[in-house]
Amino acid sequence: MRKLAITMGDPGGVGPEIIARALNTSEIGNCSPIIIGDAPVMEEAMELLNLSKKLRIIKSPKESEPAEGSFELIDMGMIKKSGKNRPSAGGGRACVSYIKKAVELAVNKQVNGIVTAPISKEALKMAGFTWPGHTEMLAELTNTKDYTMMLVGGPLRVILATIHTALRNVPDLITKQRIVKTIRLAKKASDMLKIRNPKIAVAGLNPHAGEAGIFGDEEIKKIIPAVKEAIKEGIPVSGPFPPDTIFYKAYKGDVDMVVCMYHDQGLIPLKMIAFDTGVNVTVGLPLIRTSPDHGTAYDIAWRGIADPSSMIEAIKLAAKLKV
């Protein structure tokens, strides 16, 4: 069985309970999950959910002995009692400690992949960290230069040319070089998903993909030259296509992956059809990393009602991916 490090996420959010719920099901498949977090918080979450399973503390994956009646956890000793339903500096520091430990284990081949529960950007900032999210943090921790987000949900797979930035910055960030890099990562993502002969489509930036320059020239000056260069490299890619039609083709199965120009262009259609089951994958890292495609959900955390579906799908996908 593949060993997966499951980082606990923000102690005040839904991470602990969706992990407990997910690991308590029979849906996660052929994998051996090891939680990286804090024992008091996980025990409290398990008690909240009235789970009969026990928490088994281990020091490393080498001590792992999966058993039906227990969850395994590497205790980081960061949080004794969680500050519920809100971000905190302590929670931010704890999140980073979990992620650093998981990366260490993955880089040293002690686990086969990482699944990360949601963290809070506000908590990271309160703790003095400047990363805008998991993706950038993992890239820095693994010295990865070329990386991006892929979201998987239902029949859609979308990969982003720009990630967490203001919309007004996007046109200037869209360059031929960036699009070529993202197309290459789309091919790598297809390989990770074991899709042979993938059909990769590039969405335009402007309405109607610019309509021959009438609504903007980014397609003519940047995107089309990037697609042509990628084709010369042997990548099966086409486009740019009007953004308002390409996702329908992907939904029907005519396209395997859509290269999107900005965050919401890809995430709005994906969350429309797979809000509860979407999975975030960081492509380009030297390790496997997946995550539920939702946040800390402080408003419903620690009430025992958080839906674990996205976490379940993230674990299942991490067990299947290859790098």
Buried (B, 14 or more C-beta within 10 A) or exposed (E): EBBBBBBBBBBBBBBBBBBBBBBBEEEBBEBBBBBBBBBBBBBBBBEBBEBEBEBBEBEEBEEBEBEEEEBBBBBBEBBEEBBBBBBBBBBBBBBBBBBBBBBBBBBEEBBBBBBBBBBBBBBBBBBEBEBBBBBBBBBEBBEBEEBBBBBBBBBBBBBBBBBEEEEEEBBEEBBBEBBBBBBBBBBBBBBBBEBEEBBBBBBBBBEBBBEEEEBBBBBBBBBBBBBEBBEEEEBBBBBBBBBEEBBEBBBEEEBBBBBBBBBEBBBEBBBEBBBBBBBBBBBBBEBBBBBBBBBBBBEBBBEEEBBBBBBBBBBBBBBBBEB
